[in-house]
Amino acid sequence: MSIPSQMRAIEITTPGGPEVLRPGQRPVPAPAAREVLIEVAFAGVNRPDVLQRKGGYAPPPGASDIPGLEVSGVIVKLGPQVKEWKVGDQVCALVTGGGYAEYVNAPAAQCLRIPKGLTLEQAASLPETFFTVWVNVFDRGGLKNDETLLVQGGSSGIGVTAIQMARALGHRVYATAGTAAKCAACEQLGATRAINYRDEDFVAVVKAATGGRGVDVILDMVGGDYVPRELACLADDGRLSLIAFLGGTKTSLDLSDILRRRLTITGSTLRPRPVEFKATIAQALREKIWPLIEAGKIRPVIYKTFALDEAAAAHALMESSEHVGKIMLDVRRKN
């Protein structure tokens, strides 16, 4: 395939608001030994992109400074040690940066085939949230058997993924959201009960819904003063899995409750983890989740798609929290 020397990309000109995202020109990267070069069709917009834009989430060493952690597209070049893919394959991929561009390198082990029946746009909405949910709900959170899950921010990209994934695997799911319409959307996606956190106490609702027992796992992207309330609605031996801190990084806890009820607080960030770690997640998704997508039991939820050069508008929408599901960039579309 003919590959140009230069490409369009979205650059963070300085830490700040959405307006600091501006189109620029960058050299097309060359894939390393175990990487593939993808001609990007679509890129997902995620909260870590916003945090990076503000200066709070620097790329790991060696990663591109261009934002964007998930893409779909066509493989146009292989690194010399790549055997599992070929030029022309359509894939979606988790990347450590560089997604907001016409070309990006991706580790071959972090690429996944497009699930049957999905478009490239839909497939690009999968990697970041699906990798994150699998690690934090099923690996670190240990959700299993007939256990129950509470998802904070159920209408977010992470939220709609967690609700559907857990429900498709047979778990009862509760979720919080900020409007009646968002709560309805969560329930349509499989939540047994969605809780409007603006006018309901999620602790009281969860305790009542579970006969006072509480839930086994909580997926939280709020942090702050939510944490002690979340511990109060965990069942004995329950696990709180933290993935963000939209409500702040500080809180105050009564540690005696953690000891007495054998509670676990855990958390993780995915981006700096090594390729080998992410490859195991990709394999789990390939075996356990991709068949559920192809069977229609899990579906991508895309709220709005912008052209690449409209990345600033996409970030403004993300920060408004008006959306339900994913926000995408169509890299091929011109303004």
C-alpha positions as CSV (number, residue, x, y, z in Angstrom):
1,M,0.0,0.0,0.0
2,S,1.1,3.5,-0.7
3,I,2.0,5.3,2.6
4,P,2.6,9.1,2.6
5,S,5.4,10.6,4.6
6,Q,3.2,13.1,6.4
7,M,-0.2,12.8,8.1
8,R,-2.9,15.0,9.7
9,A,-3.0,14.8,13.5
10,I,-4.5,16.6,16.4
11,E,-1.9,18.2,18.7
12,I,-2.2,19.5,22.2
13,T,-0.6,23.0,21.7
14,T,-0.5,23.7,25.5
15,P,-2.3,22.3,28.5
16,G,-5.8,23.8,28.7
17,G,-9.4,23.7,27.5
18,P,-10.7,22.0,24.4
19,E,-9.5,25.0,22.2
20,V,-5.9,23.9,22.7
21,L,-6.5,20.9,20.4
22,R,-5.5,21.9,16.9
23,P,-4.9,20.1,13.6
24,G,-1.3,19.8,12.6
25,Q,1.1,17.8,10.4
26,R,3.3,15.0,11.7
27,P,5.5,12.4,10.1
28,V,3.9,9.0,9.6
29,P,5.4,6.7,12.2
30,A,7.2,3.5,11.3
31,P,6.2,0.3,13.2
32,A,8.6,-1.3,15.6
33,A,9.4,-5.0,15.4
34,R,6.2,-6.3,17.0
35,E,3.9,-3.4,15.9
36,V,1.6,-2.8,12.9
37,L,0.9,0.5,11.2
38,I,-2.8,1.2,11.0
39,E,-4.4,3.7,8.6
40,V,-7.0,5.0,11.0
41,A,-10.7,5.2,10.1
42,F,-12.1,6.1,13.5
43,A,-10.8,7.0,16.9
44,G,-12.5,7.0,20.2
45,V,-12.6,10.0,22.6
46,N,-12.1,9.1,26.3
47,R,-11.8,10.8,29.6
48,P,-8.0,10.1,29.8
49,D,-7.7,12.1,26.6
50,V,-9.3,15.1,28.4
51,L,-7.0,14.6,31.4
52,Q,-4.0,14.5,29.1
53,R,-5.1,17.7,27.3
54,K,-5.3,19.5,30.7
55,G,-1.8,18.4,31.6
56,G,-2.7,15.8,34.2
57,Y,-1.9,12.5,32.4
58,A,1.4,12.5,30.6
59,P,2.0,9.8,28.0
60,P,4.2,6.9,29.2
61,P,7.8,6.9,28.1
62,G,8.1,6.2,24.4
63,A,4.4,6.9,23.6
64,S,3.1,9.4,21.2
65,D,2.1,12.8,22.6
66,I,-0.8,12.8,20.2
67,P,-4.0,12.0,22.2
68,G,-6.2,9.0,21.4
69,L,-6.1,5.5,23.0
70,E,-8.3,3.4,20.6
71,V,-8.8,3.2,16.9
72,S,-10.1,1.1,14.0
73,G,-8.7,0.9,10.5
74,V,-6.7,-1.1,8.1
75,I,-3.2,-2.5,8.6
76,V,-0.9,-1.0,6.0
77,K,2.5,-2.1,7.2
78,L,3.9,-4.8,9.5
79,G,6.9,-4.7,11.8
80,P,9.5,-7.4,10.9
81,Q,8.4,-9.8,13.8
82,V,4.6,-9.6,13.2
83,K,3.2,-13.0,12.1
84,E,-0.4,-12.9,13.2
85,W,-1.6,-10.1,10.9
86,K,-1.3,-9.2,7.3
87,V,-1.5,-6.0,5.3
88,G,-5.1,-5.3,4.5
89,D,-6.6,-6.7,7.7
90,Q,-9.2,-4.6,9.3
91,V,-8.7,-4.3,13.1
92,C,-9.5,-2.3,16.2
93,A,-6.7,-1.6,18.6
94,L,-5.8,-0.3,22.0
95,V,-2.9,2.1,21.7
96,T,-0.9,4.2,24.3
97,G,-1.4,7.4,22.3
98,G,-1.5,8.7,18.7
99,G,-5.1,7.8,17.9
100,Y,-6.1,11.2,16.8
101,A,-4.2,10.9,13.5
102,E,-4.4,9.4,10.1
103,Y,-1.9,6.7,11.0
104,V,-0.9,5.1,14.2
105,N,1.4,2.3,15.4
106,A,-0.2,-0.4,17.5
107,P,1.3,-3.5,19.2
108,A,0.2,-6.5,17.2
109,A,-0.9,-8.2,20.4
110,Q,-3.3,-5.3,21.2
111,C,-5.2,-5.6,17.9
112,L,-8.5,-7.4,17.6
113,R,-10.4,-8.3,14.5
114,I,-13.6,-6.4,13.8
115,P,-16.5,-8.3,15.4
116,K,-18.8,-9.7,12.7
117,G,-21.7,-7.4,12.0
118,L,-20.0,-4.3,13.3
119,T,-18.8,-1.3,11.3
120,L,-15.4,0.3,11.6
121,E,-17.0,3.1,13.6
122,Q,-18.6,0.8,16.1
123,A,-15.4,-1.3,16.4
124,A,-13.3,1.8,17.3
125,S,-15.6,2.4,20.3
126,L,-14.6,-0.9,21.9
127,P,-10.9,-1.2,22.9
128,E,-10.4,1.4,25.7
129,T,-13.6,0.7,27.6
130,F,-13.6,-3.1,27.1
131,F,-10.0,-3.5,28.2
132,T,-10.6,-1.3,31.2
133,V,-13.8,-2.9,32.3
134,W,-12.4,-6.4,31.9
135,V,-9.4,-5.6,34.1
136,N,-11.2,-3.7,36.8
137,V,-14.5,-5.6,37.1
138,F,-13.5,-9.2,36.3
139,D,-9.8,-9.4,37.0
140,R,-9.2,-6.9,39.9
141,G,-12.8,-6.8,41.0
142,G,-13.2,-10.6,40.7
143,L,-16.9,-10.5,39.7
144,K,-18.0,-14.1,39.4
145,N,-20.8,-16.6,39.7
146,D,-24.1,-14.8,40.8
147,E,-22.4,-11.8,42.2
148,T,-23.8,-8.2,41.7
149,L,-22.2,-5.1,40.4
150,L,-22.8,-1.3,40.9
151,V,-21.6,0.9,38.1
152,Q,-21.0,4.6,38.9
153,G,-21.6,6.8,35.9
154,G,-23.6,4.2,34.0
155,S,-24.3,6.4,31.0
156,S,-20.6,7.0,30.3
157,G,-18.6,5.0,27.7
158,I,-17.2,2.9,30.5
159,G,-20.6,2.6,32.1
160,V,-22.5,1.3,29.1
161,T,-19.8,-1.2,28.5
162,A,-19.7,-2.4,32.2
163,I,-23.5,-2.7,32.3
164,Q,-23.8,-4.7,29.1
165,M,-20.7,-6.9,29.7
166,A,-21.7,-7.9,33.3
167,R,-25.4,-8.5,32.3
168,A,-24.4,-10.6,29.3
169,L,-22.3,-12.7,31.6
170,G,-25.3,-13.3,33.9
171,H,-24.8,-10.7,36.7
172,R,-27.3,-8.4,38.2
173,V,-26.2,-4.8,37.7
174,Y,-27.1,-1.5,39.3
175,A,-26.0,1.9,37.9
176,T,-26.1,5.5,38.8
177,A,-26.7,8.4,36.4
178,G,-27.6,12.1,36.6
179,T,-30.9,12.3,34.7
180,A,-34.1,10.3,34.3
181,A,-33.3,9.9,30.6
182,K,-29.9,8.5,31.4
183,C,-31.3,6.2,34.0
184,A,-33.8,4.9,31.5
185,A,-30.9,4.3,29.0
186,C,-29.0,2.3,31.6
187,E,-32.0,0.1,32.3
188,Q,-32.6,-0.4,28.6
189,L,-29.0,-1.7,28.4
190,G,-29.6,-4.2,31.1
191,A,-29.3,-2.5,34.5
192,T,-31.8,-4.0,37.0
193,R,-32.2,-0.6,38.6
194,A,-30.7,2.8,37.7
195,I,-30.4,5.4,40.4
196,N,-30.6,9.1,39.8
197,Y,-27.8,10.3,42.1
198,R,-29.2,13.9,42.0
199,D,-32.4,13.0,43.9
200,E,-31.8,9.5,45.3
201,D,-29.3,8.1,47.8
202,F,-27.6,5.3,46.0
203,V,-26.6,3.7,49.2
204,A,-30.1,3.4,50.4
205,V,-31.4,2.3,47.1
206,V,-28.8,-0.4,46.7
207,K,-29.3,-1.7,50.2
208,A,-33.0,-1.8,49.8
209,A,-32.8,-3.6,46.4
210,T,-30.4,-6.2,47.8
211,G,-32.3,-6.9,51.0
212,G,-29.7,-5.1,53.1
213,R,-26.8,-7.2,51.7
214,G,-25.2,-4.8,49.4
215,V,-23.4,-5.4,46.1
216,D,-20.3,-7.5,45.6
217,V,-18.3,-5.2,43.3
218,I,-18.4,-1.5,42.6
219,L,-16.8,0.1,39.5
220,D,-16.1,3.7,40.4
221,M,-14.8,6.7,38.4
222,V,-15.8,9.3,41.0
223,G,-13.6,8.8,44.1
224,G,-13.6,11.6,46.6
225,D,-16.4,11.5,49.1
226,Y,-18.2,8.7,47.2
227,V,-15.7,6.2,48.6
228,P,-17.0,5.9,52.2
229,R,-20.6,5.8,50.9
230,E,-19.6,3.0,48.5
231,L,-18.0,1.0,51.2
232,A,-21.3,1.3,53.1
233,C,-23.2,-0.4,50.2
234,L,-20.7,-3.2,49.6
235,A,-21.6,-6.7,50.8
236,D,-19.2,-8.5,53.2
237,D,-16.1,-9.4,51.2
238,G,-17.0,-6.8,48.6
239,R,-14.6,-5.1,46.3
240,L,-14.4,-1.4,45.3
241,S,-12.5,-0.9,42.0
242,L,-11.4,2.7,41.3
243,I,-10.5,3.8,37.8
244,A,-10.8,7.6,38.0
245,F,-11.3,10.4,40.5
246,L,-13.8,12.9,38.9
247,G,-14.9,13.8,42.5
248,G,-11.4,14.3,43.8
249,T,-8.4,12.3,45.0
250,K,-8.9,12.7,48.7
251,T,-11.3,11.1,51.1
252,S,-11.7,10.0,54.8
253,L,-12.4,6.4,55.8
254,D,-13.2,4.4,58.9
255,L,-10.7,1.6,58.5
256,S,-12.5,-0.6,61.1
257,D,-15.3,-1.3,58.7
258,I,-12.8,-2.5,56.0
259,L,-11.3,-5.0,58.5
260,R,-14.5,-6.1,60.1
261,R,-16.3,-6.9,56.8
262,R,-13.2,-7.9,54.8
263,L,-13.6,-5.2,52.1
264,T,-11.1,-4.6,49.3
265,I,-10.2,-1.3,47.7
266,T,-8.3,-1.6,44.5
267,G,-7.7,0.4,41.4
268,S,-5.6,0.6,38.3
269,T,-4.5,2.7,35.3
270,L,-4.2,0.7,32.0
271,R,-2.1,3.0,29.8
272,P,1.3,2.5,31.3
273,R,1.0,-1.3,31.7
274,P,3.3,-3.4,29.4
275,V,2.2,-4.9,26.1
276,E,2.3,-8.4,27.6
277,F,-0.3,-7.5,30.2
278,K,-2.6,-6.0,27.6
279,A,-2.1,-9.0,25.4
280,T,-3.7,-11.3,28.0
281,I,-6.7,-8.9,28.2
282,A,-7.0,-9.0,24.4
283,Q,-7.0,-12.8,24.5
284,A,-9.7,-12.8,27.2
285,L,-11.9,-10.4,25.2
286,R,-11.4,-12.4,22.0
287,E,-12.5,-15.6,23.7
288,K,-15.2,-14.5,26.1
289,I,-16.6,-11.1,24.9
290,W,-16.3,-11.0,21.1
291,P,-18.7,-13.9,20.7
292,L,-21.3,-12.1,22.9
293,I,-20.9,-9.0,20.7
294,E,-21.4,-11.1,17.5
295,A,-24.5,-12.7,19.1
296,G,-26.0,-9.2,19.7
297,K,-25.9,-9.5,23.5
298,I,-23.5,-6.6,23.8
299,R,-23.7,-3.6,21.4
300,P,-21.7,-0.5,20.9
301,V,-23.4,2.7,22.0
302,I,-22.2,5.7,20.1
303,Y,-23.7,9.1,21.0
304,K,-22.0,11.4,18.3
305,T,-19.2,11.3,15.8
306,F,-17.1,14.3,14.8
307,A,-14.6,14.9,12.1
308,L,-11.0,14.7,13.2
309,D,-10.5,18.4,12.9
310,E,-13.5,18.8,15.3
311,A,-11.7,17.2,18.2
312,A,-12.1,20.3,20.3
313,A,-15.9,20.1,19.9
314,A,-15.8,16.4,20.8
315,H,-13.9,17.2,24.0
316,A,-16.3,20.0,24.9
317,L,-19.1,17.5,24.6
318,M,-17.2,15.0,26.7
319,E,-16.8,17.5,29.5
320,S,-20.5,18.5,29.4
321,S,-21.4,14.9,30.4
322,E,-24.5,15.3,28.2
323,H,-23.7,12.1,26.2
324,V,-24.8,8.5,26.7
325,G,-22.1,6.1,25.4
326,K,-19.2,6.9,23.3
327,I,-18.0,10.0,21.4
328,M,-16.0,9.3,18.2
329,L,-13.8,10.9,15.6
330,D,-14.2,10.1,11.9
331,V,-10.6,10.5,10.8
332,R,-11.4,10.2,7.1
333,R,-14.1,12.8,7.1
334,K,-13.2,16.4,6.2
335,N,-15.0,19.4,7.7
